Amino acid sequence: MYELQVEGMTCGGCVNSVKRSVQALDKAAKVDVDLASKKVRIETGADWDAVRSAIENAGYQVTTGSAA
């Protein structure tokens, strides 16, 4: 599981965009986004760099992240 701080999310559309970007890598990924705190928890078998790149390519900045 990865826990990330993702800046730039402001609405439900942003949440869906982040979820879609991760699920494009791994259709079975579980993505939980807390919009208020900008925290994203992801359960996936995808590589950390690929997950980070997918979110950043969707237009959001990953400021911190860790494997939990």
N, CA, C and O atoms as a Maestro MAE file, in Angstrom:
{
 s_m_m2io_version
 :::
 2.0.0
}

f_m_ct {
 s_m_title
 :::
 protein
 m_atom[272] {
  # First column is atom index #
  i_m_mmod_type
  r_m_x_coord
  r_m_y_coord
  r_m_z_coord
  i_m_residue_number
  s_m_chain_name
  s_m_pdb_residue_name
  s_m_pdb_atom_name
  i_m_atomic_number
  :::
  1 25 0.841 -1.176 0.000 1 A "MET " " N  " 7
  2 3 0.000 0.000 0.000 1 A "MET " " CA " 6
  3 2 0.886 1.238 0.000 1 A "MET " " C  " 6
  4 15 1.932 1.279 0.647 1 A "MET " " O  " 8
  5 25 0.442 2.233 -0.735 2 A "TYR " " N  " 7
  6 3 1.132 3.513 -0.773 2 A "TYR " " CA " 6
  7 2 0.257 4.574 -0.124 2 A "TYR " " C  " 6
  8 15 -0.965 4.561 -0.270 2 A "TYR " " O  " 8
  9 25 0.895 5.491 0.593 3 A "GLU " " N  " 7
  10 3 0.210 6.653 1.133 3 A "GLU " " CA " 6
  11 2 0.884 7.882 0.551 3 A "GLU " " C  " 6
  12 15 2.095 8.058 0.688 3 A "GLU " " O  " 8
  13 25 0.098 8.733 -0.099 4 A "LEU " " N  " 7
  14 3 0.657 9.889 -0.790 4 A "LEU " " CA " 6
  15 2 -0.035 11.166 -0.357 4 A "LEU " " C  " 6
  16 15 -1.199 11.154 0.044 4 A "LEU " " O  " 8
  17 25 0.689 12.259 -0.443 5 A "GLN " " N  " 7
  18 3 0.125 13.598 -0.303 5 A "GLN " " CA " 6
  19 2 0.084 14.158 -1.720 5 A "GLN " " C  " 6
  20 15 1.122 14.296 -2.367 5 A "GLN " " O  " 8
  21 25 -1.113 14.481 -2.199 6 A "VAL " " N  " 7
  22 3 -1.282 14.912 -3.581 6 A "VAL " " CA " 6
  23 2 -1.892 16.309 -3.601 6 A "VAL " " C  " 6
  24 15 -3.023 16.506 -3.157 6 A "VAL " " O  " 8
  25 25 -1.144 17.270 -4.113 7 A "GLU " " N  " 7
  26 3 -1.600 18.652 -4.168 7 A "GLU " " CA " 6
  27 2 -2.293 18.924 -5.503 7 A "GLU " " C  " 6
  28 15 -1.997 18.295 -6.519 7 A "GLU " " O  " 8
  29 25 -3.219 19.875 -5.471 8 A "GLY " " N  " 7
  30 3 -3.894 20.297 -6.692 8 A "GLY " " CA " 6
  31 2 -5.304 19.742 -6.839 8 A "GLY " " C  " 6
  32 15 -6.025 20.133 -7.757 8 A "GLY " " O  " 8
  33 25 -5.709 18.838 -5.950 9 A "MET " " N  " 7
  34 3 -7.062 18.296 -6.015 9 A "MET " " CA " 6
  35 2 -8.018 19.275 -5.327 9 A "MET " " C  " 6
  36 15 -7.784 19.676 -4.187 9 A "MET " " O  " 8
  37 25 -9.088 19.656 -6.018 10 A "THR " " N  " 7
  38 3 -10.010 20.632 -5.450 10 A "THR " " CA " 6
  39 2 -11.466 20.191 -5.454 10 A "THR " " C  " 6
  40 15 -12.307 20.833 -4.825 10 A "THR " " O  " 8
  41 25 -11.777 19.098 -6.160 11 A "CYS " " N  " 7
  42 3 -13.187 18.705 -6.286 11 A "CYS " " CA " 6
  43 2 -13.305 17.208 -6.559 11 A "CYS " " C  " 6
  44 15 -12.307 16.497 -6.683 11 A "CYS " " O  " 8
  45 25 -14.539 16.758 -6.647 12 A "GLY " " N  " 7
  46 3 -14.795 15.353 -6.939 12 A "GLY " " CA " 6
  47 2 -14.248 14.917 -8.285 12 A "GLY " " C  " 6
  48 15 -13.852 13.763 -8.454 12 A "GLY " " O  " 8
  49 25 -14.225 15.821 -9.234 13 A "GLY " " N  " 7
  50 3 -13.659 15.500 -10.547 13 A "GLY " " CA " 6
  51 2 -12.174 15.198 -10.446 13 A "GLY " " C  " 6
  52 15 -11.662 14.310 -11.128 13 A "GLY " " O  " 8
  53 25 -11.485 15.943 -9.589 14 A "CYS " " N  " 7
  54 3 -10.056 15.699 -9.363 14 A "CYS " " CA " 6
  55 2 -9.847 14.322 -8.732 14 A "CYS " " C  " 6
  56 15 -8.943 13.578 -9.113 14 A "CYS " " O  " 8
  57 25 -10.694 14.003 -7.768 15 A "VAL " " N  " 7
  58 3 -10.621 12.690 -7.111 15 A "VAL " " CA " 6
  59 2 -10.781 11.585 -8.152 15 A "VAL " " C  " 6
  60 15 -10.007 10.629 -8.166 15 A "VAL " " O  " 8
  61 25 -11.779 11.713 -9.020 16 A "ASN " " N  " 7
  62 3 -12.003 10.705 -10.056 16 A "ASN " " CA " 6
  63 2 -10.834 10.619 -11.019 16 A "ASN " " C  " 6
  64 15 -10.479 9.529 -11.467 16 A "ASN " " O  " 8
  65 25 -10.236 11.748 -11.339 17 A "SER " " N  " 7
  66 3 -9.087 11.769 -12.247 17 A "SER " " CA " 6
  67 2 -7.905 11.012 -11.643 17 A "SER " " C  " 6
  68 15 -7.236 10.245 -12.335 17 A "SER " " O  " 8
  69 25 -7.651 11.226 -10.353 18 A "VAL " " N  " 7
  70 3 -6.566 10.509 -9.670 18 A "VAL " " CA " 6
  71 2 -6.865 9.014 -9.658 18 A "VAL " " C  " 6
  72 15 -5.987 8.201 -9.948 18 A "VAL " " O  " 8
  73 25 -8.093 8.654 -9.325 19 A "LYS " " N  " 7
  74 3 -8.460 7.229 -9.304 19 A "LYS " " CA " 6
  75 2 -8.281 6.592 -10.677 19 A "LYS " " C  " 6
  76 15 -7.715 5.504 -10.790 19 A "LYS " " O  " 8
  77 25 -8.761 7.266 -11.718 20 A "ARG " " N  " 7
  78 3 -8.644 6.717 -13.083 20 A "ARG " " CA " 6
  79 2 -7.183 6.562 -13.501 20 A "ARG " " C  " 6
  80 15 -6.825 5.589 -14.165 20 A "ARG " " O  " 8
  81 25 -6.344 7.519 -13.113 21 A "SER " " N  " 7
  82 3 -4.943 7.450 -13.522 21 A "SER " " CA " 6
  83 2 -4.255 6.229 -12.910 21 A "SER " " C  " 6
  84 15 -3.449 5.574 -13.571 21 A "SER " " O  " 8
  85 25 -4.568 5.924 -11.658 22 A "VAL " " N  " 7
  86 3 -3.975 4.745 -11.006 22 A "VAL " " CA " 6
  87 2 -4.586 3.470 -11.571 22 A "VAL " " C  " 6
  88 15 -3.869 2.503 -11.827 22 A "VAL " " O  " 8
  89 25 -5.891 3.457 -11.766 23 A "GLN " " N  " 7
  90 3 -6.550 2.253 -12.257 23 A "GLN " " CA " 6
  91 2 -6.233 1.968 -13.721 23 A "GLN " " C  " 6
  92 15 -6.482 0.861 -14.199 23 A "GLN " " O  " 8
  93 25 -5.691 2.945 -14.437 24 A "ALA " " N  " 7
  94 3 -5.210 2.683 -15.799 24 A "ALA " " CA " 6
  95 2 -3.970 1.784 -15.746 24 A "ALA " " C  " 6
  96 15 -3.701 1.037 -16.686 24 A "ALA " " O  " 8
  97 25 -3.223 1.859 -14.652 25 A "LEU " " N  " 7
  98 3 -2.048 0.994 -14.457 25 A "LEU " " CA " 6
  99 2 -2.455 -0.381 -13.944 25 A "LEU " " C  " 6
  100 15 -1.905 -1.402 -14.358 25 A "LEU " " O  " 8
  101 25 -3.427 -0.392 -13.035 26 A "ASP " " N  " 7
  102 3 -3.855 -1.616 -12.365 26 A "ASP " " CA " 6
  103 2 -5.363 -1.525 -12.153 26 A "ASP " " C  " 6
  104 15 -5.826 -0.832 -11.247 26 A "ASP " " O  " 8
  105 25 -6.119 -2.216 -12.980 27 A "LYS " " N  " 7
  106 3 -7.583 -2.142 -12.912 27 A "LYS " " CA " 6
  107 2 -8.117 -2.572 -11.554 27 A "LYS " " C  " 6
  108 15 -9.197 -2.135 -11.156 27 A "LYS " " O  " 8
  109 25 -7.391 -3.414 -10.836 28 A "ALA " " N  " 7
  110 3 -7.842 -3.908 -9.537 28 A "ALA " " CA " 6
  111 2 -7.391 -3.018 -8.376 28 A "ALA " " C  " 6
  112 15 -7.688 -3.322 -7.220 28 A "ALA " " O  " 8
  113 25 -6.689 -1.941 -8.659 29 A "ALA " " N  " 7
  114 3 -6.182 -1.060 -7.601 29 A "ALA " " CA " 6
  115 2 -7.332 -0.471 -6.798 29 A "ALA " " C  " 6
  116 15 -8.366 -0.099 -7.351 29 A "ALA " " O  " 8
  117 25 -7.138 -0.392 -5.493 30 A "LYS " " N  " 7
  118 3 -8.095 0.274 -4.610 30 A "LYS " " CA " 6
  119 2 -7.509 1.628 -4.263 30 A "LYS " " C  " 6
  120 15 -6.409 1.714 -3.717 30 A "LYS " " O  " 8
  121 25 -8.243 2.688 -4.581 31 A "VAL " " N  " 7
  122 3 -7.760 4.054 -4.386 31 A "VAL " " CA " 6
  123 2 -8.734 4.777 -3.471 31 A "VAL " " C  " 6
  124 15 -9.914 4.915 -3.793 31 A "VAL " " O  " 8
  125 25 -8.235 5.240 -2.327 32 A "ASP " " N  " 7
  126 3 -9.051 5.973 -1.365 32 A "ASP " " CA " 6
  127 2 -8.486 7.385 -1.259 32 A "ASP " " C  " 6
  128 15 -7.330 7.568 -0.878 32 A "ASP " " O  " 8
  129 25 -9.301 8.381 -1.596 33 A "VAL " " N  " 7
  130 3 -8.852 9.766 -1.603 33 A "VAL " " CA " 6
  131 2 -9.612 10.553 -0.538 33 A "VAL " " C  " 6
  132 15 -10.843 10.533 -0.500 33 A "VAL " " O  " 8
  133 25 -8.868 11.247 0.329 34 A "ASP " " N  " 7
  134 3 -9.457 12.177 1.287 34 A "ASP " " CA " 6
  135 2 -9.172 13.572 0.760 34 A "ASP " " C  " 6
  136 15 -8.070 14.096 0.926 34 A "ASP " " O  " 8
  137 25 -10.166 14.168 0.125 35 A "LEU " " N  " 7
  138 3 -9.986 15.454 -0.541 35 A "LEU " " CA " 6
  139 2 -9.590 16.552 0.442 35 A "LEU " " C  " 6
  140 15 -8.757 17.397 0.115 35 A "LEU " " O  " 8
  141 25 -10.174 16.552 1.641 36 A "ALA " " N  " 7
  142 3 -9.897 17.604 2.619 36 A "ALA " " CA " 6
  143 2 -8.428 17.632 3.028 36 A "ALA " " C  " 6
  144 15 -7.832 18.703 3.138 36 A "ALA " " O  " 8
  145 25 -7.846 16.462 3.252 37 A "SER " " N  " 7
  146 3 -6.445 16.395 3.688 37 A "SER " " CA " 6
  147 2 -5.482 16.180 2.527 37 A "SER " " C  " 6
  148 15 -4.265 16.248 2.699 37 A "SER " " O  " 8
  149 25 -6.041 15.916 1.329 38 A "LYS " " N  " 7
  150 3 -5.260 15.647 0.117 38 A "LYS " " CA " 6
  151 2 -4.411 14.380 0.239 38 A "LYS " " C  " 6
  152 15 -3.357 14.265 -0.387 38 A "LYS " " O  " 8
  153 25 -4.883 13.437 1.048 39 A "LYS " " N  " 7
  154 3 -4.177 12.170 1.218 39 A "LYS " " CA " 6
  155 2 -4.817 11.109 0.337 39 A "LYS " " C  " 6
  156 15 -6.039 11.018 0.217 39 A "LYS " " O  " 8
  157 25 -3.954 10.317 -0.271 40 A "VAL " " N  " 7
  158 3 -4.404 9.244 -1.156 40 A "VAL " " CA " 6
  159 2 -3.761 7.946 -0.678 40 A "VAL " " C  " 6
  160 15 -2.543 7.867 -0.522 40 A "VAL " " O  " 8
  161 25 -4.589 6.934 -0.448 41 A "ARG " " N  " 7
  162 3 -4.098 5.600 -0.073 41 A "ARG " " CA " 6
  163 2 -4.414 4.668 -1.230 41 A "ARG " " C  " 6
  164 15 -5.541 4.623 -1.722 41 A "ARG " " O  " 8
  165 25 -3.405 3.930 -1.653 42 A "ILE " " N  " 7
  166 3 -3.550 3.085 -2.831 42 A "ILE " " CA " 6
  167 2 -3.071 1.672 -2.518 42 A "ILE " " C  " 6
  168 15 -1.956 1.476 -2.034 42 A "ILE " " O  " 8
  169 25 -3.918 0.701 -2.798 43 A "GLU " " N  " 7
  170 3 -3.534 -0.709 -2.724 43 A "GLU " " CA " 6
  171 2 -3.392 -1.189 -4.159 43 A "GLU " " C  " 6
  172 15 -4.374 -1.281 -4.895 43 A "GLU " " O  " 8
  173 25 -2.161 -1.493 -4.548 44 A "THR " " N  " 7
  174 3 -1.896 -1.910 -5.920 44 A "THR " " CA " 6
  175 2 -0.613 -2.727 -5.977 44 A "THR " " C  " 6
  176 15 0.234 -2.653 -5.087 44 A "THR " " O  " 8
  177 25 -0.491 -3.494 -7.028 45 A "GLY " " N  " 7
  178 3 0.740 -4.217 -7.290 45 A "GLY " " CA " 6
  179 2 1.661 -3.434 -8.211 45 A "GLY " " C  " 6
  180 15 2.767 -3.876 -8.519 45 A "GLY " " O  " 8
  181 25 1.196 -2.261 -8.653 46 A "ALA " " N  " 7
  182 3 1.986 -1.437 -9.577 46 A "ALA " " CA " 6
  183 2 3.190 -0.832 -8.863 46 A "ALA " " C  " 6
  184 15 3.174 -0.615 -7.651 46 A "ALA " " O  " 8
  185 25 4.211 -0.573 -9.630 47 A "ASP " " N  " 7
  186 3 5.448 0.014 -9.134 47 A "ASP " " CA " 6
  187 2 5.223 1.450 -8.641 47 A "ASP " " C  " 6
  188 15 4.432 2.193 -9.223 47 A "ASP " " O  " 8
  189 25 5.922 1.832 -7.568 48 A "TRP " " N  " 7
  190 3 5.802 3.169 -6.985 48 A "TRP " " CA " 6
  191 2 6.042 4.269 -8.017 48 A "TRP " " C  " 6
  192 15 5.262 5.217 -8.100 48 A "TRP " " O  " 8
  193 25 7.096 4.153 -8.790 49 A "ASP " " N  " 7
  194 3 7.407 5.199 -9.777 49 A "ASP " " CA " 6
  195 2 6.311 5.325 -10.828 49 A "ASP " " C  " 6
  196 15 5.998 6.428 -11.276 49 A "ASP " " O  " 8
  197 25 5.733 4.202 -11.218 50 A "ALA " " N  " 7
  198 3 4.658 4.234 -12.210 50 A "ALA " " CA " 6
  199 2 3.412 4.908 -11.638 50 A "ALA " " C  " 6
  200 15 2.746 5.674 -12.334 50 A "ALA " " O  " 8
  201 25 3.096 4.627 -10.378 51 A "VAL " " N  " 7
  202 3 1.937 5.241 -9.725 51 A "VAL " " CA " 6
  203 2 2.134 6.748 -9.618 51 A "VAL " " C  " 6
  204 15 1.245 7.530 -9.953 51 A "VAL " " O  " 8
  205 25 3.302 7.137 -9.152 52 A "ARG " " N  " 7
  206 3 3.595 8.570 -9.000 52 A "ARG " " CA " 6
  207 2 3.524 9.277 -10.359 52 A "ARG " " C  " 6
  208 15 2.923 10.345 -10.474 52 A "ARG " " O  " 8
  209 25 4.127 8.690 -11.364 53 A "SER " " N  " 7
  210 3 4.118 9.285 -12.704 53 A "SER " " CA " 6
  211 2 2.707 9.403 -13.255 53 A "SER " " C  " 6
  212 15 2.371 10.410 -13.878 53 A "SER " " O  " 8
  213 25 1.876 8.392 -13.035 54 A "ALA " " N  " 7
  214 3 0.503 8.420 -13.540 54 A "ALA " " CA " 6
  215 2 -0.279 9.576 -12.923 54 A "ALA " " C  " 6
  216 15 -1.016 10.274 -13.620 54 A "ALA " " O  " 8
  217 25 -0.119 9.777 -11.616 55 A "ILE " " N  " 7
  218 3 -0.825 10.866 -10.937 55 A "ILE " " CA " 6
  219 2 -0.300 12.213 -11.413 55 A "ILE " " C  " 6
  220 15 -1.077 13.135 -11.658 55 A "ILE " " O  " 8
  221 25 1.013 12.328 -11.543 56 A "GLU " " N  " 7
  222 3 1.594 13.595 -11.996 56 A "GLU " " CA " 6
  223 2 1.226 13.885 -13.454 56 A "GLU " " C  " 6
  224 15 1.008 15.041 -13.816 56 A "GLU " " O  " 8
  225 25 1.155 12.861 -14.281 57 A "ASN " " N  " 7
  226 3 0.747 13.045 -15.676 57 A "ASN " " CA " 6
  227 2 -0.719 13.462 -15.789 57 A "ASN " " C  " 6
  228 15 -1.128 14.046 -16.792 57 A "ASN " " O  " 8
  229 25 -1.508 13.160 -14.751 58 A "ALA " " N  " 7
  230 3 -2.908 13.586 -14.716 58 A "ALA " " CA " 6
  231 2 -3.033 15.045 -14.279 58 A "ALA " " C  " 6
  232 15 -4.125 15.612 -14.300 58 A "ALA " " O  " 8
  233 25 -1.908 15.652 -13.881 59 A "GLY " " N  " 7
  234 3 -1.916 17.075 -13.551 59 A "GLY " " CA " 6
  235 2 -1.833 17.419 -12.075 59 A "GLY " " C  " 6
  236 15 -2.106 18.555 -11.686 59 A "GLY " " O  " 8
  237 25 -1.460 16.455 -11.251 60 A "TYR " " N  " 7
  238 3 -1.395 16.679 -9.808 60 A "TYR " " CA " 6
  239 2 0.033 16.468 -9.313 60 A "TYR " " C  " 6
  240 15 0.804 15.710 -9.901 60 A "TYR " " O  " 8
  241 25 0.365 17.144 -8.233 61 A "GLN " " N  " 7
  242 3 1.721 17.064 -7.696 61 A "GLN " " CA " 6
  243 2 1.748 16.134 -6.489 61 A "GLN " " C  " 6
  244 15 1.022 16.349 -5.519 61 A "GLN " " O  " 8
  245 25 2.581 15.103 -6.549 62 A "VAL " " N  " 7
  246 3 2.785 14.218 -5.415 62 A "VAL " " CA " 6
  247 2 3.923 14.807 -4.600 62 A "VAL " " C  " 6
  248 15 5.076 14.809 -5.032 62 A "VAL " " O  " 8
  249 25 3.582 15.316 -3.396 63 A "THR " " N  " 7
  250 3 4.604 15.992 -2.594 63 A "THR " " CA " 6
  251 2 5.318 15.044 -1.646 63 A "THR " " C  " 6
  252 15 6.509 15.214 -1.385 63 A "THR " " O  " 8
  253 25 4.609 14.045 -1.124 64 A "THR " " N  " 7
  254 3 5.245 13.031 -0.299 64 A "THR " " CA " 6
  255 2 4.563 11.705 -0.560 64 A "THR " " C  " 6
  256 15 3.431 11.652 -1.041 64 A "THR " " O  " 8
  257 25 5.259 10.651 -0.239 65 A "GLY " " N  " 7
  258 3 4.679 9.334 -0.415 65 A "GLY " " CA " 6
  259 2 5.523 8.288 0.259 65 A "GLY " " C  " 6
  260 15 6.733 8.449 0.424 65 A "GLY " " O  " 8
  261 25 4.869 7.211 0.647 66 A "SER " " N  " 7
  262 3 5.596 6.125 1.274 66 A "SER " " CA " 6
  263 2 4.841 4.818 1.081 66 A "SER " " C  " 6
  264 15 3.631 4.799 0.852 66 A "SER " " O  " 8
  265 25 5.577 3.748 1.179 67 A "ALA " " N  " 7
  266 3 4.962 2.426 1.158 67 A "ALA " " CA " 6
  267 2 4.600 2.093 2.602 67 A "ALA " " C  " 6
  268 15 5.436 2.205 3.498 67 A "ALA " " O  " 8
  269 25 3.382 1.695 2.818 68 A "ALA " " N  " 7
  270 3 2.940 1.387 4.185 68 A "ALA " " CA " 6
  271 2 2.794 -0.110 4.365 68 A "ALA " " C  " 6
  272 15 2.431 -0.569 5.447 68 A "ALA " " O  " 8
  :::
 }
 m_bond[271] {
  # First column is bond index #
  i_m_from
  i_m_to
  i_m_order
  :::
  1 1 2 1
  2 2 3 1
  3 3 4 2
  4 3 5 1
  5 5 6 1
  6 6 7 1
  7 7 8 2
  8 7 9 1
  9 9 10 1
  10 10 11 1
  11 11 12 2
  12 11 13 1
  13 13 14 1
  14 14 15 1
  15 15 16 2
  16 15 17 1
  17 17 18 1
  18 18 19 1
  19 19 20 2
  20 19 21 1
  21 21 22 1
  22 22 23 1
  23 23 24 2
  24 23 25 1
  25 25 26 1
  26 26 27 1
  27 27 28 2
  28 27 29 1
  29 29 30 1
  30 30 31 1
  31 31 32 2
  32 31 33 1
  33 33 34 1
  34 34 35 1
  35 35 36 2
  36 35 37 1
  37 37 38 1
  38 38 39 1
  39 39 40 2
  40 39 41 1
  41 41 42 1
  42 42 43 1
  43 43 44 2
  44 43 45 1
  45 45 46 1
  46 46 47 1
  47 47 48 2
  48 47 49 1
  49 49 50 1
  50 50 51 1
  51 51 52 2
  52 51 53 1
  53 53 54 1
  54 54 55 1
  55 55 56 2
  56 55 57 1
  57 57 58 1
  58 58 59 1
  59 59 60 2
  60 59 61 1
  61 61 62 1
  62 62 63 1
  63 63 64 2
  64 63 65 1
  65 65 66 1
  66 66 67 1
  67 67 68 2
  68 67 69 1
  69 69 70 1
  70 70 71 1
  71 71 72 2
  72 71 73 1
  73 73 74 1
  74 74 75 1
  75 75 76 2
  76 75 77 1
  77 77 78 1
  78 78 79 1
  79 79 80 2
  80 79 81 1
  81 81 82 1
  82 82 83 1
  83 83 84 2
  84 83 85 1
  85 85 86 1
  86 86 87 1
  87 87 88 2
  88 87 89 1
  89 89 90 1
  90 90 91 1
  91 91 92 2
  92 91 93 1
  93 93 94 1
  94 94 95 1
  95 95 96 2
  96 95 97 1
  97 97 98 1
  98 98 99 1
  99 99 100 2
  100 99 101 1
  101 101 102 1
  102 102 103 1
  103 103 104 2
  104 103 105 1
  105 105 106 1
  106 106 107 1
  107 107 108 2
  108 107 109 1
  109 109 110 1
  110 110 111 1
  111 111 112 2
  112 111 113 1
  113 113 114 1
  114 114 115 1
  115 115 116 2
  116 115 117 1
  117 117 118 1
  118 118 119 1
  119 119 120 2
  120 119 121 1
  121 121 122 1
  122 122 123 1
  123 123 124 2
  124 123 125 1
  125 125 126 1
  126 126 127 1
  127 127 128 2
  128 127 129 1
  129 129 130 1
  130 130 131 1
  131 131 132 2
  132 131 133 1
  133 133 134 1
  134 134 135 1
  135 135 136 2
  136 135 137 1
  137 137 138 1
  138 138 139 1
  139 139 140 2
  140 139 141 1
  141 141 142 1
  142 142 143 1
  143 143 144 2
  144 143 145 1
  145 145 146 1
  146 146 147 1
  147 147 148 2
  148 147 149 1
  149 149 150 1
  150 150 151 1
  151 151 152 2
  152 151 153 1
  153 153 154 1
  154 154 155 1
  155 155 156 2
  156 155 157 1
  157 157 158 1
  158 158 159 1
  159 159 160 2
  160 159 161 1
  161 161 162 1
  162 162 163 1
  163 163 164 2
  164 163 165 1
  165 165 166 1
  166 166 167 1
  167 167 168 2
  168 167 169 1
  169 169 170 1
  170 170 171 1
  171 171 172 2
  172 171 173 1
  173 173 174 1
  174 174 175 1
  175 175 176 2
  176 175 177 1
  177 177 178 1
  178 178 179 1
  179 179 180 2
  180 179 181 1
  181 181 182 1
  182 182 183 1
  183 183 184 2
  184 183 185 1
  185 185 186 1
  186 186 187 1
  187 187 188 2
  188 187 189 1
  189 189 190 1
  190 190 191 1
  191 191 192 2
  192 191 193 1
  193 193 194 1
  194 194 195 1
  195 195 196 2
  196 195 197 1
  197 197 198 1
  198 198 199 1
  199 199 200 2
  200 199 201 1
  201 201 202 1
  202 202 203 1
  203 203 204 2
  204 203 205 1
  205 205 206 1
  206 206 207 1
  207 207 208 2
  208 207 209 1
  209 209 210 1
  210 210 211 1
  211 211 212 2
  212 211 213 1
  213 213 214 1
  214 214 215 1
  215 215 216 2
  216 215 217 1
  217 217 218 1
  218 218 219 1
  219 219 220 2
  220 219 221 1
  221 221 222 1
  222 222 223 1
  223 223 224 2
  224 223 225 1
  225 225 226 1
  226 226 227 1
  227 227 228 2
  228 227 229 1
  229 229 230 1
  230 230 231 1
  231 231 232 2
  232 231 233 1
  233 233 234 1
  234 234 235 1
  235 235 236 2
  236 235 237 1
  237 237 238 1
  238 238 239 1
  239 239 240 2
  240 239 241 1
  241 241 242 1
  242 242 243 1
  243 243 244 2
  244 243 245 1
  245 245 246 1
  246 246 247 1
  247 247 248 2
  248 247 249 1
  249 249 250 1
  250 250 251 1
  251 251 252 2
  252 251 253 1
  253 253 254 1
  254 254 255 1
  255 255 256 2
  256 255 257 1
  257 257 258 1
  258 258 259 1
  259 259 260 2
  260 259 261 1
  261 261 262 1
  262 262 263 1
  263 263 264 2
  264 263 265 1
  265 265 266 1
  266 266 267 1
  267 267 268 2
  268 267 269 1
  269 269 270 1
  270 270 271 1
  271 271 272 2
  :::
 }
}
